[in-house]
């Protein structure tokens, strides 16, 4: 009877269910965000911030597991590079980040659970909640990494590895200013089991403007409505990139872009 009573006490003392490793990471991340977002800036705060990022990196390595991507460093670090809510770049995709010198090639590896949680957090920003739809949205490529905006110009028809449940590639342009011009960045995303891979390569391919789409741009910009110049430019950019996506497969450079995207996909450990 005494043993039974002890077991009952232990049962009541233990939580109904232990937090998952992903939830443990997210809880710790959120506590650090709350701490640093109200902390007074200074050397000691920055030192603690660096230690917090290192702790989160350790948890992410346990969640994601070992990752080898050809051409990138072996040891990733937290892709979330700031825990100060007001910092530019706050809210990057939770995962291990890898990059070459100058960020010419960047990768993020995460889990489907962390990705879905991140999409929910950014739903108010217009990010689709389904993974497939999110990968087709330029907002994903903008908000997941770096601090520069991203314009999606076209999807590139790559061949999905049999081991992956999802793989796609987009051609686009990234920057902090004008996003109209020949796109040269190729981003590849893939899902294999519970792992999610995102690889972005700037200056990946040389393209050129498409005269038909240039005409569309000029026509849209010549309109008198909307009167707000920024709104008119946004509408013109939307029409321009849609035209670009339609016309891109007919361009002489398109096959090279698809080939480059496929070669980037093959850098990922999708076996």
VOPADREN-960785 format. One record per residue (C-alpha): x, y, z; residue number from 1. Coordinates in pm, whole numbers, plus 50000, padded with zeros to 5 digits. Example, Ala and Ser with C-alpha at 12.3 -4.5 7.8 and 13.67 -1.06 7.14 Angstrom:
- 51230, 49550, 50780, 1
- 51367, 49894, 50714, 2
# end
This chain:
- 50000, 50000, 50000, 1
- 50283, 50236, 50088, 2
- 50441, 50167, 49746, 3
- 50110, 50228, 49571, 4
- 50064, 50558, 49755, 5
- 50416, 50665, 49656, 6
- 50349, 50582, 49293, 7
- 50029, 50789, 49303, 8
- 50216, 51086, 49449, 9
- 50482, 51059, 49179, 10
- 50217, 51042, 48910, 11
- 50058, 51364, 49035, 12
- 50395, 51533, 49068, 13
- 50500, 51459, 48709, 14
- 50362, 51671, 48421, 15
- 50094, 51513, 48206, 16
- 50331, 51522, 47912, 17
- 50689, 51637, 47876, 18
- 50759, 51923, 47637, 19
- 50898, 51816, 47302, 20
- 51260, 51910, 47221, 21
- 51130, 52167, 46971, 22
- 50904, 52321, 47234, 23
- 51190, 52333, 47483, 24
- 51395, 52526, 47226, 25
- 51107, 52764, 47149, 26
- 51034, 52828, 47516, 27
- 51399, 52911, 47583, 28
- 51419, 53130, 47272, 29
- 51109, 53324, 47377, 30
- 51240, 53375, 47730, 31
- 51562, 53516, 47588, 32
- 51370, 53743, 47349, 33
- 51167, 53878, 47641, 34
- 51486, 53930, 47841, 35
- 51696, 54104, 47578, 36
- 51415, 54309, 47428, 37
- 51386, 54502, 47754, 38
- 51753, 54489, 47855, 39
- 51974, 54794, 47867, 40
- 52229, 54775, 47587, 41
- 52593, 54750, 47682, 42
- 52895, 54523, 47672, 43
- 52761, 54289, 47939, 44
- 52425, 54258, 47762, 45
- 52594, 54182, 47431, 46
- 52812, 53921, 47603, 47
- 52504, 53753, 47748, 48
- 52331, 53776, 47411, 49
- 52617, 53594, 47242, 50
- 52607, 53324, 47509, 51
- 52232, 53285, 47457, 52
- 52274, 53242, 47082, 53
- 52542, 52980, 47146, 54
- 52306, 52794, 47380, 55
- 52030, 52800, 47118, 56
- 52278, 52679, 46858, 57
- 52356, 52379, 47077, 58
- 51988, 52293, 47106, 59
- 51938, 52330, 46731, 60
- 52228, 52097, 46659, 61
- 52055, 51836, 46871, 62
- 51723, 51892, 46695, 63
- 51853, 51899, 46339, 64
- 52133, 51646, 46373, 65
- 52454, 51634, 46167, 66
- 52441, 51820, 45836, 67
- 52690, 51818, 45549, 68
- 52627, 52052, 45256, 69
- 52892, 52060, 44985, 70
- 53084, 52386, 44980, 71
- 52958, 52510, 45316, 72
- 53115, 52496, 45665, 73
- 53051, 52179, 45861, 74
- 52933, 52352, 46179, 75
- 52620, 52560, 46153, 76
- 52507, 52823, 46400, 77
- 52169, 52965, 46487, 78
- 52002, 53127, 46186, 79
- 51822, 53344, 46441, 80
- 52100, 53597, 46479, 81
- 51931, 53848, 46707, 82
- 51710, 53814, 47013, 83
- 51642, 54190, 47030, 84
- 51286, 54232, 46904, 85
- 51352, 54578, 46755, 86
- 51662, 54475, 46561, 87
- 51656, 54466, 46182, 88
- 51645, 54101, 46083, 89
- 51459, 53986, 46392, 90
- 51246, 53676, 46333, 91
- 51456, 53474, 46091, 92
- 51368, 53108, 46040, 93
- 51462, 52891, 46337, 94
- 51728, 52645, 46226, 95
- 52097, 52591, 46174, 96
- 52250, 52844, 45938, 97
- 52551, 52788, 45713, 98
- 52721, 53045, 45491, 99
- 53029, 53108, 45279, 100
- 53238, 53421, 45314, 101
- 53031, 53723, 45217, 102
- 52707, 53520, 45229, 103
- 52726, 53440, 44859, 104
- 52590, 53098, 44946, 105
- 52366, 53044, 45247, 106
- 52171, 52751, 45382, 107
- 51928, 52689, 45664, 108
- 51840, 52342, 45787, 109
- 51546, 52301, 46022, 110
- 51267, 52060, 46114, 111
- 50913, 52053, 45980, 112
- 50784, 52125, 46333, 113
- 50997, 52437, 46370, 114
- 50907, 52550, 46018, 115
- 50532, 52514, 46083, 116
- 50566, 52706, 46410, 117
- 50761, 52982, 46233, 118
- 50496, 53007, 45961, 119
- 50227, 53049, 46227, 120
- 50431, 53324, 46394, 121
- 50454, 53508, 46061, 122
- 50100, 53446, 45944, 123
- 50015, 53810, 46018, 124
- 50289, 53908, 45771, 125
- 50110, 53734, 45487, 126
- 50305, 53409, 45486, 127
- 50096, 53109, 45369, 128
- 50053, 52844, 45638, 129
- 50098, 52537, 45417, 130
- 50463, 52450, 45351, 131
- 50416, 52403, 44976, 132
- 50237, 52737, 44943, 133
- 50495, 52911, 45163, 134
- 50776, 52790, 44937, 135
- 50597, 52952, 44642, 136
- 50573, 53287, 44818, 137
- 50843, 53552, 44787, 138
- 50774, 53643, 45149, 139
- 50930, 53316, 45264, 140
- 51261, 53388, 45089, 141
- 51264, 53742, 45224, 142
- 51182, 53666, 45588, 143
- 51372, 53339, 45637, 144
- 51724, 53477, 45593, 145
- 51920, 53801, 45555, 146
- 51771, 54145, 45600, 147
- 51713, 54229, 45234, 148
- 51385, 54210, 45044, 149
- 51336, 53941, 44780, 150
- 51137, 53946, 44456, 151
- 51046, 53611, 44304, 152
- 51068, 53615, 43926, 153
- 51005, 53255, 43826, 154
- 50992, 52898, 43944, 155
- 51250, 52663, 43799, 156
- 51134, 52309, 43709, 157
- 51384, 52090, 43892, 158
- 51360, 51712, 43931, 159
- 51267, 51609, 44284, 160
- 51485, 51336, 44439, 161
- 51288, 51022, 44522, 162
- 51391, 51056, 44887, 163
- 51235, 51403, 44918, 164
- 50865, 51470, 44969, 165
- 50899, 51821, 44828, 166
- 51159, 52014, 44630, 167
- 51140, 52335, 44434, 168
- 51357, 52620, 44312, 169
- 51292, 52987, 44243, 170
- 51476, 53253, 44049, 171
- 51474, 53598, 44205, 172
- 51643, 53921, 44299, 173
- 51737, 54037, 44649, 174
- 51823, 54385, 44767, 175
- 51742, 54684, 44985, 176
- 51639, 54910, 44700, 177
- 51505, 54862, 44351, 178
- 51413, 54497, 44293, 179
- 51351, 54535, 43922, 180
- 51623, 54398, 43698, 181
- 51771, 54074, 43563, 182
- 51733, 53819, 43846, 183
- 52045, 53625, 43941, 184
- 51970, 53451, 44272, 185
- 51855, 53091, 44283, 186
- 51694, 52955, 44598, 187
- 51627, 52584, 44647, 188
- 51408, 52428, 44914, 189
- 51349, 52061, 44993, 190
- 51182, 51847, 45257, 191
- 51307, 51500, 45343, 192
- 51137, 51327, 45634, 193
- 51140, 51572, 45923, 194
- 51426, 51781, 45782, 195
- 51382, 52098, 45578, 196
- 51662, 52241, 45364, 197
- 51687, 52592, 45222, 198
- 51983, 52692, 45002, 199
- 52023, 53041, 44855, 200
- 52293, 53134, 44604, 201
- 52348, 53488, 44481, 202
- 52503, 53549, 44138, 203
- 52404, 53193, 44051, 204
- 52311, 53260, 43688, 205
- 52320, 53538, 43429, 206
- 51983, 53638, 43288, 207
- 51854, 53932, 43087, 208
- 51552, 54156, 43071, 209
- 51253, 54043, 42863, 210
- 51127, 54311, 42618, 211
- 50764, 54198, 42647, 212
- 50776, 54242, 43022, 213
- 50955, 54574, 42996, 214
- 50657, 54692, 42791, 215
- 50420, 54572, 43062, 216
- 50621, 54762, 43323, 217
- 50613, 55087, 43129, 218
- 50241, 55060, 43063, 219
- 50168, 55002, 43430, 220
- 50391, 55289, 43540, 221
- 50224, 55523, 43289, 222
- 49885, 55477, 43451, 223
- 49746, 55766, 43651, 224
- 49591, 55538, 43910, 225
- 49664, 55471, 44182, 226
- 49792, 55821, 44247, 227
- 50027, 55703, 44518, 228
- 50357, 55639, 44336, 229
- 50464, 55355, 44564, 230
- 50134, 55173, 44522, 231
- 50156, 55219, 44144, 232
- 50510, 55083, 44143, 233
- 50404, 54783, 44353, 234
- 50130, 54703, 44103, 235
- 50371, 54747, 43813, 236
- 50624, 54518, 43980, 237
- 50359, 54253, 44038, 238
- 50255, 54261, 43672, 239
- 50618, 54265, 43561, 240
- 50723, 53959, 43761, 241
- 50412, 53767, 43654, 242
- 50501, 53842, 43292, 243
- 50860, 53737, 43360, 244
- 50745, 53403, 43504, 245
- 50534, 53336, 43192, 246
- 50804, 53435, 42944, 247
- 51114, 53300, 43121, 248
- 51090, 52942, 42979, 249
- 51123, 53084, 42625, 250
- 51448, 53268, 42700, 251
- 51790, 53142, 42591, 252
- 51926, 53153, 42948, 253
- 51641, 52955, 43107, 254
- 51789, 52609, 43051, 255
- 52113, 52717, 43219, 256
- 51915, 52851, 43516, 257
- 51730, 52521, 43555, 258
- 52057, 52328, 43530, 259
- 52215, 52551, 43795, 260
- 51916, 52503, 44026, 261
- 51937, 52126, 43984, 262
- 52308, 52132, 44067, 263
- 52233, 52334, 44382, 264
- 51974, 52078, 44487, 265
- 52236, 51806, 44446, 266
- 52457, 51980, 44703, 267
- 52203, 51890, 44970, 268
- 52233, 51555, 45150, 269
- 51911, 51417, 44999, 270
- 51990, 51049, 44973, 271
# end
